[in-house]
Amino acid sequence: MQKFKNSEIQNLKRLRLFSIGFLVTINILIIGFLAYVSYQVFESRDLKGSFIASVFPTLFGIQLVLAAAFSPLIFIISKRFRSAIREIRDLNADFTLLYQNYINMIGRPFPVIPKFLISQKGLFIFKNFRTHLLAPESISKIEIERVNLGRFGKKCHISFYEGNQFKTKITYDSTYPEESDFLTDHIHLINRDIIIQ
């Protein structure tokens, strides 16, 4: 079990590094391309003065705009991966085996952050801006809605309720995702009284 957990955590760390590295590479390529084009224009016009002094303010302004665009994305990626890795690391042996079964069932080509994680602490829902923890005794109802949008695709919405109050929702881009079947088959491990509609 520990070997699987360590392998999964390492794979998620690599994916996080790749995702952030991809965004940084895009940023460098954009600035590099603009610097190259600016240099070509500078040389063709035979301008006097320093190339760096003439293009630095423009490139610096563009870099600030790119940083404003990419920094929130990097923050969201880091935060989401950090919370998922922390909760996978904290799984006990039984729930690690359950998570391993989940990974084997969905047959993913590369590691991804699960949208939900059944744990001894409860049910974790990993969102971009927040990780929801639904305590086992607090989950009263799970509502599954399958929507066919015609040409625009298919969706499966899984809504979670505490009492009669809506808490959060997971959306999949298929009508019958394997993840929803896994959730409905195994949610009874943390709460036998959940109503599934």
Secondary structure, DSSP 8 states (H G I E B T S, - for coil): -HHHHHHHHHHHHHHHHHHHHHHHHHHHHHHHHHHHHHHHHHHHHT-SS-HHHHHHHHHHHHHHHHHHHHHHHHHHHHHHHHHHHHHHHT--HHHHHHHHHHHHHHT-SS----SEEEETTEEEEE-SS-EEEE-GGG--EEEEEEEE-GGG-EEEEEEEEETTEEEEEEEESSSS-HHHHHHHHHGGGT-TT-EE-
